[in-house]
Amino acid sequence: MAKYIFVTGGVTSSLGKGIIAASLAKLLQARGLKVTIQKFDPYINVDPGTLNPYEHGECYVTDDGAETDLDLGHYERFLNIPTSQANNVTTGRIYQTVINKERAGDYLGKTVQVIPHITDEIKNRMLLLGKGGKYDIVITEIGGTVGDIESLPFVEAVRQIQWELPEEDCMVVHLTLIPYLKAAKELKTKPTQHSVRMLSQEGVQPNVIVCRTEQPLTEDLKKKIALFCNVKPNAVIEAMDASTIYEVPLKMLQEGLDVIVLKKLEINGYAAPELTKWRAFLDKLKYPQSKVTIGLIGKYIELQDAYKSILESFIHAGAINECKVQIVNVHSEFITHENVKEKLKDLDGLLVAPGFGNRGVEGKIIAVQHARENQLPFFGICLGMQMAVIEFARNVLGWKDAHSTEMDEKTSHPVIDLMEDQKNISNKGGTMRLGAYPCEIQKDSLAYNIYGTATISERHRHRWEFNNKYITDFEKAGLIPSGKNPATGLVEIVELKGHPFFIGVQYHPELKSTVENPQPIFVSFIKAAKEYSEKKNTVKTSSLQGEMSS
């Protein structure tokens, strides 16, 4: 039987419950324990698959095709193990399951209520991963903030689990905010006190309180929080703002969070944490030897969480290359033929991001053309790959109206088209091509050099595909379909002959990048950007020396 840790949050949202949960999991894993994390989200959507990125950030996709919360990306990046459908549960999924059971007569005519039917279903999901002996510890992050109406059934389920399980098999870590008032020049504990009191009123007493703060907590302040919140002083953990989320595990190690947890759960004989690789990664991240500037061309750039996995993949790839990756966000809606050179003039590489819909598409196509014609390292993901195909069709093959049927159903050259099995779908949720699919890579290609193997598996989330009707035309003109799905023949990778680095992929490689295993295309892309930057600087230096000589 596994042991269970529940992570709740109070005072305000976006405090970083996912990072604290992932950091604790990393420390326990580093001590030799088998750990997994799951996220329970209080919204009524069945999953984030139909949510606008502005609503909830990116939709993270697992190997088994689950559309999940972006915190699962943090879990995988920290633990270097895959998550699944079971690691993310929403209120919508809980209610859908209970209603389906009621319709099937499973409740034998009883009145279906929040307690016990909804809470029982929540408990079943919370305990599911702990069965079968696969994990020693299951960490469950409860989304939202204590006091929210939506979160009440989840908190009640935690209360019942605390009551049902032996005391040493279950604990609660509560994350709160200790705000610093500049006018008073002091930290205030009252919001934390109220948050813990509210949680206690709902029947759940936290065992550990993690305090997000901009200023260090004094021992007196910790004792005050402990006294008013009914925990031991050593169970009040300081969580100072960090320069990178990857520092948080080491900060929690310094605070002794993992030791407190092990003692509470009565886990004995554990090893010292093995964090050699993690520390080496941080050293490279903090002390880069060079710098590149990458343009991220997208239409959701106002919200960084919309491209969370891409940004984290750049951090991983930058560290491997001992290079600081500076991201310049460029809104594709405002790129034109007249301003593209000015907007992209200082870049060392260009990534065209995924997305859906017509808005900003022409700007992405113009940006791709600039990268292709100016030998600028280019990387296109999903829609980004499709934009590369459309740009090539228009400006190299001469098909001026070439487009995707997603944006133009009447185009005479639908180089990107809807998959046959998608054409009659009206329900949008969970109906795309989702999850991990194999891809066979052509030898002697850029993709083969990047991966070092002929067969890979990457995660997908899309409806439209490269139209194989035009594959011969593209090959003859120099845009090579270097990766294909072995079962369907669908094109997964395109690359441009004669260009230093020009690659587009239909899948989402950013979803598999972790601290310990950075995604190969991102690593190679940053390496190409470094080479481009060095060459550019050499040319500038030579020009300057020439001017000085004359």
Protein Blocks (a to p, Z undefined) as FASTA:
>chain_A
ZZddddddehiahkopmmmmmmmmmmmmmnopacddddddfbfbfblklpcfklnopadd
dfkopacdfklmmmmmmnopacdfklpccfklmmmmmmmmmmnopnnopacdfblmlmmm
mmmmmmmmmgghlafbdcdddehjehiaklmmmmmmmmmmmmmpcfklgccddddddddd
fklopacfklmmmmmmmmmmnopacfbdcdddfbdcdfklmmmmmmmnopafklpccddd
dfbfklmmmmmmmnommmmmmmmnopghiacddfklmmmmmmmmmmccbdcddddddfkl
mpmklmmmmmmmmmmmmmmnopacddddddfklgcfklmmmmmmmpcbdcddededjehk
lmmmmmmmmmmmnopacddehjlmmmmmmmmmmmmnopakgccfklmmkbcblfbccdfk
lmmpfblghpacedjddddddehifklmmnopabdcdddddfbdcdfklmmmmmmnopac
fbccfklopafbdcdehiabdcddfbdfklmgcfklccfklmmmmmmmmmmmmmmmmmmm
mmmmmmmmZZ
